[in-house]
Amino acid sequence: MGQFQIGLTMAGAISAGAYTAGVFDFLIQALSAWDEESRKNGFHRTAITTMTGASAGGMTAVLGAIAMGRGLQPTQKGNGDRRVNCVLPGLYAAWVEEARMVSRNSAADLLSFEDLGDGKVHSLLNASLLDRIQATALKAPDPIPAVTPYGFLADPLHVYVTLTNLRGIQYDIDFGTGKYRMLNHADRKHFSVKGLGGNSTAASIWSNGDPAAAHLTLAELNQPGEVGPGWKAMGVAAVATGAFPVGLAARRIETGVAEYKSRPWPVVGALNDDGSHHAVIDPHWPDAFQAMDRRFSYVAVDGGTINNEPFELARFSIMDGKTTRNPRSSWDADRAVIMVAPFPEGYSFPVSDPADADYQLVKVIAALLPTMIQQARFKDDELVAAAKPDVRSRFLIAPKRGNGASVSSKDIACGLLGGFGGFLDQGFREHDFKLGQRNCQQFLRNHFNLHVNNKVFGGNGEAPAAGADETDKNNELPIVPLIGDLKSEISEPDWPRMSMEAFETLMRRIEDRADRLVPLLSKQEIANSRMMRLGVAMLWPVSGRRMLMSLVRRSILADLIRRDQIEDGLAAIESPRGTPLPGFSAQQREVLAALAGSSADLRTIPSLARQTSLGCAQVTEALDLASGVSPGAVHAVWKSAITDDGGQIGYALHSRKPNLVETLPVLGGMVRKISGVKID
């Protein structure tokens, strides 16, 4: 029988790494069970050759490799409808239990102050939490486990994480009459792990020729005392690839010239002497570069800034070394890239033409950074290949709830606040981990298939030993059949909602961290201006804190309402778990979110209609419905008697209702002018 090779790519996801971790955990369960079955019965084999990742995906690749090195440990985690059976409890703990804004037991979290001990500010959030998670993962358990190499992993197993190198690596293009110089900031760290996998026939030809940052062994992970230096270096790379700019601290990466010499690039080049087609391009090191032993360092931030989906590394890693592409049809494919992408839709084409304000200087400057990031992530060569239908050399696992045909980040609870929202509540991460397991199970059962005559199963029309009774309607067989209990369908978890009590605790914790950050930032960034520091010290407690917390509260609450992820706060009107709030559709929640997130105190129906792209009648229906909700509820709307200059009535969430004096018929108008009440 044949063998199928997998290049596993895990895209950047921030807090939605919890989803990726769920996918990864179930995939390992399924591969392990099938490997045992295939060994006993002589069926085809399936093995992971390479794991590549960016940001949260890179962290999952590294933490997943470490967790596997400690052995598969069947464990139950979570409670109720979010209970899961996992085999990598360390990975679950890292993503679901420890990566949090607010801890449940006063332990370190993203809002605590451990990172501020030296009086320096490196990020808005406490990035030292990631160091703790990494250190916990690497700490040798007692007793040290005896782990047998896995037959479903290649030996060596290659692990790649992408990094954004703020120093850059110099390359020169020789035009004969002169050289054109470029700096490459899209960097990577490559680790070769020996002894974790036991399948040498699945080893990568391309990656074996790629200089590795370190060659790791399983013995160096599971040894008394500290782990080997290679494992430590991979742990640092994991933290660095997740260093989301500003939010989490940048990292110092140690490297050397040897890592870049004869580095193969994942692009098709001219025919090489060894029969391969990959391009090998060496950097140009300046004459003045005299680093000791040709070692140097650079500052690194989130690898997803430039390369958020490094599937080209996985694609080249699984090539047979003699071709320029992998077999693609259901009849001949014997290797594929599986990409796990919690945010598959990415950015969309704006449906509206630019407004006049979009041509203004500040607006243009603000649009430049996301434009450059999106362009850096654009992969034209992959776009051309993806345009061909029925390609079986690449597969996607992405969030999907219910029976809909499409996949979307709207189906994961960690999708709010651009991906940071999963850190707000553990229930969000618990949901996404289980959904990841469920989606992986459905993927293996319904999509990860090949034609029955494929050489992996025997080929040439022979009845494959993998079990012809499992052939589907397209005469296809699963590449990784589900064995035993893994066939039992994983239930879809109920949609999670954050309690108002937890929300208010979060707001207090954010304010506490802001109170620590502002004075330190003032001292650090405007050290030479005593007057400016004095101004900050005076304005922060008077108005700065209030203005910042108002913005933070509005932004977070608006997205929680928009995505139906906040409880109403009143048991009498609380909806059944897992269903939309009574009477509020997705469009109506958009209206309520617009009220919650507005900087204006009161909103009019025409203004809300413009913002939400809904008709005035639809906006009115939503406001009328929410006006009937008990005043103490999060979604309750207050209809005022206050009008704008055009006679339009102002609305607000009940929680943002102006004070009594400001609502009085005559006196209230004067008070509103003095206090600056704004109606839009």
HELIX and SHEET records of a PDB file:
HELIX    1   1 ILE A   14  ALA A   16  5                                   3    
HELIX    2   2 GLY A   17  ASN A   41  1                                  25    
HELIX    3   3 ALA A   56  GLY A   69  1                                  14    
HELIX    4   4 GLY A   80  ARG A   82  5                                   3    
HELIX    5   5 PRO A   89  TYR A   92  1                                   4    
HELIX    6   6 ALA A   93  GLU A   98  3                                   6    
HELIX    7   7 GLU A  114  LEU A  116  5                                   3    
HELIX    8   8 SER A  128  LEU A  138  1                                  11    
HELIX    9   9 SER A  200  ALA A  202  5                                   3    
HELIX   10  10 ILE A  205  ASN A  208  1                                   4    
HELIX   11  11 LEU A  218  LEU A  221  1                                   4    
HELIX   12  12 PRO A  229  THR A  241  1                                  13    
HELIX   13  13 VAL A  257  GLU A  259  5                                   3    
HELIX   14  14 MET A  292  ARG A  294  5                                   3    
HELIX   15  15 GLY A  303  THR A  305  5                                   3    
HELIX   16  16 PHE A  311  SER A  317  1                                   7    
HELIX   17  17 ASP A  356  TYR A  359  5                                   4    
HELIX   18  18 LEU A  361  ARG A  377  1                                  17    
HELIX   19  19 ASP A  380  ALA A  386  1                                   7    
HELIX   20  20 SER A  409  ASP A  411  5                                   3    
HELIX   21  21 ALA A  413  GLY A  419  5                                   7    
HELIX   22  22 GLY A  421  LEU A  424  5                                   4    
HELIX   23  23 GLN A  426  ASN A  446  1                                  21    
HELIX   24  24 LYS A  455  PHE A  457  5                                   3    
HELIX   25  25 ALA A  468  GLU A  470  5                                   3    
HELIX   26  26 GLY A  484  LYS A  487  5                                   4    
HELIX   27  27 MET A  500  GLU A  525  1                                  26    
HELIX   28  28 ARG A  530  LEU A  539  1                                  10    
HELIX   29  29 TRP A  540  GLY A  544  3                                   5    
HELIX   30  30 ARG A  545  ARG A  562  1                                  18    
HELIX   31  31 ALA A  586  GLY A  597  1                                  12    
HELIX   32  32 ILE A  605  THR A  612  1                                   8    
HELIX   33  33 CYS A  616  SER A  627  1                                  12    
HELIX   34  34 HIS A  654  ARG A  656  5                                   3    
HELIX   35  35 VAL A  661  THR A  663  5                                   3    
HELIX   36  36 LEU A  667  SER A  675  1                                   9    
SHEET    1   A 6 GLY A 197  ASN A 199  0                                        
SHEET    2   A 6 TYR A 150  ASP A 174  1                                        
SHEET    3   A 6 ARG A  45  GLY A  53  1                                        
SHEET    4   A 6 GLN A   3  MET A  10  1                                        
SHEET    5   A 6 ARG A 335  VAL A 340  1                                        
SHEET    6   A 6 ARG A 394  ILE A 397  1                                        
SHEET    1   B 2 THR A  75  LYS A  77  0                                        
SHEET    2   B 2 VAL A  84  CYS A  86 -1                                        
SHEET    1   C 4 GLY A 197  ASN A 199  0                                        
SHEET    2   C 4 TYR A 150  ASP A 174  1                                        
SHEET    3   C 4 LYS A 179  LYS A 194 -1                                        
SHEET    4   C 4 ALA A 214  THR A 217  1                                        
SHEET    1   D 4 GLY A 197  ASN A 199  0                                        
SHEET    2   D 4 TYR A 150  ASP A 174  1                                        
SHEET    3   D 4 ARG A 295  ASP A 302 -1                                        
SHEET    4   D 4 ARG A 251  GLY A 256 -1                                        
SHEET    1   E 2 PRO A 264  VAL A 268  0                                        
SHEET    2   E 2 HIS A 278  VAL A 280 -1                                        
SHEET    1   F 2 ASN A 449  HIS A 451  0                                        
SHEET    2   F 2 GLU A 476  PRO A 478 -1                                        
SHEET    1   G 2 VAL A 637  THR A 643  0                                        
SHEET    2   G 2 ILE A 649  LEU A 653 -1                                        
END                                                                             
